Amino acid sequence: MSEKFILVLDEGTTGTRALVIDKNSNIKAQAYTEFEQKYPAPNMVEHDAMEIWDKTLAMVKKALAEAKLQPTDIAAIGITNQRATTVVWDRKTDIPVHNAIVWQDTRTSGYIDSIRDQWAQKVLEHTGSVINAAYSAHHIRWILNNVPGLKERAQKGELAYGTIDSWLIFKMTGGKVHAVGEGNASQSQCYDLINHEWYKDWLDFLGIPMSMFGKVVDDACHIGDSDPEVFGAAVPITSALGDQMAALFGQRCLTPGTVKCTHGTGTFLDMNIGTTPAISKRGLNCIVAWRWKGETTYMLEGFASVTGSAIQWLRDGAEMIQTSKETEELAKSVDDNGGVYFVPALAGLQAPWWDNYARGMIIGITRGTKRAHIVRATLEGIVYATKDFLETMRADSGVGITSIKVDGGASQNDWLMQFQADMLNAEVVRPTNPEATSLGAAYMAGLVVGYWKDTEDCFASYKADKIFKPQMPAEKADALYAEWTKAVKRTLGWAK
C-alpha cells in the first residue's frame, strides 16, 4: 500500500482540517478553514454542524486536489475531533435540529448545581469525570427541554445524538453508520466506562432516551465505508478518536506513566495509565484513551478550556496583537510580568478548580503596565493552568513526572515552552512534527488496514525538534505560582 495515503479529518473547535499523510508520516497536502463561532449569550457557545460538514468535505476535496490524488488513492480515513460537542439530528432528514452545543458552553451550570449532591459522586464513579457543563449529557437534556416538540420526538425514536466524530461518520457513510469510538463516548458523560455501556440510570434521570445513541465501537477498527456518492469512492473509515486521545497516541505515549501536553484552543495534560481505570479523587478525569482490538486503555486528564483561545481573544477581542506569533517577542521584550496575572477563565475554570462561575481576570495593573506585560501574563497563565493539574496528576498517579511531550500550535513558541519547563520542573520535549493529533488518527487508521505493520513502523520517523530543560530556581517558580493561585481564588464564583 506504499503508493497510497491516509486521509485525516481533523476537526478542531475553531476550524476543520483535511490532511493527506504518507507512510513516512509526511504531510503530502493539507487544507484548513475556520468556521463560525456562535455566541447566543455570554454563557453559550455553538457551532453549525452542517457548516462543519460542508467545510470538511470542501477541505477534503481541496487537499486531494493539492496532492493531485483521487479518492481511490486513499487507503483509509481517520477522524479526530473536538470532544463532548453535541449534535442532535433528525433521523429522516439527516439535518440537525439545533446548533451543536460546544464543550466550552456553560449554560447548564445552574441545573448541574441543583443535582450535584444527588448525582456528582455516582457520575464520577461510573463515567470517570467530574460532573460539569462541558459534557454532552447536559447539552442533550437542554436541547430536548428547550426546543419545542423535541422531547416528544426523541421519545418516538426520531432523533439521533452524536459527538463530532459520530456526526461525520454518519454523513461520510451517507447515513448508513451511526457509531462512536469508545474514547469519544467516554467524554460525553453519558457512558459508563466501568461497565462499557451507555449509563442508563443517569440518562433515564436526565430524560434522554437510549434510542438516540449510536453503537460504541473500537477507536481503531473498520467502522464503515465512505459513500461513493459523497466521497467519490468506497474507502474504509478505520479510526475515530477524540483530539487528546489521538495526540496521546501520536506522541508515542503507549505505556503507563507517559505524558503529553497539547496546547490548542484549550490546554490538555494527559497520562497513559494502562488497562485499569483509576477514578481521581482530586478533580482530574479518568477517560478512555482508546479501545483497540477489544482492549481498552485509560488515561488521566486535566484541562483548561481557554488557553490558546485566550491568545485568540488578545487578537480578536482586545485587539492587542495582530497574529499569535507576536506574543513570543512581546513576552521577551520585558524582564518579567510586571506583577500582572491573567487568569483566562473566559469559560469558567476546569481541573482542579471546577468552577463554571469563575470569569477571566487581569490583575496587578499599575501605571507602569505595558501591552507586553499583559501579553506575557497571558502566556504565563497558560502554563500556570497546566501546573494546576500537573501537580494533581503527580499526586493522583504517584508518578514523578519528569518529561512531557508537547504539541499543538502554541508549542512552537520557544519562550512559552521554556517557561513551561521552568514552572513544571520537567523537561519539555517538542517533536519535529507538531501534528501529533492528526498523526495519531492516521497511525490508528493505517494500522487497521496494514498501511503500517506495527507501532514501531509508525514511529520510525519520530524525532525531537527541541528539548527544554528547567532553568528557573525553584524558589522563584514557587513564588510566581503562589501569586497565580492567589489571583485564581479571586475569580471563583464571580458570575454566580
Protein Blocks (a to p, Z undefined) as FASTA:
>chain_A
ZZpccddddddfkbccdddddfkopafbdcddddddddfbfkbccddfklmmmmmmmmmm
mmmmmnopafklpfbdcddddehiacdddfklopafbdcddfkbcklmmmmmmmmmmmmm
mmmmmnopacdfkbmklmmmmmmmmmghklmmmmnopaccddfklmmmmmmnnomaccdd
fklmmmnopacfklopacfklmmmnopafklpccdddfbdcfbccdfklnopacddfbdc
dfklmmmmmnopabghiacddddfbccddddebjadcddfehpacddfbdcehiacdddd
dddfblklmmmmmmmmnomafbfklmmmmmmmpmblnopacdfkfnopadfklpakbccd
dehiafkbcfklmmmmmmmmmmmmmmmmmmmmmmmnopacfbdcdedjklmpmklmmmmm
mmnopacdddfblclmlmmmmmmmmmmnomagblklmmmmgccfbdcddfbdfklmmmmm
mmmmmmmmmmgoklZZ
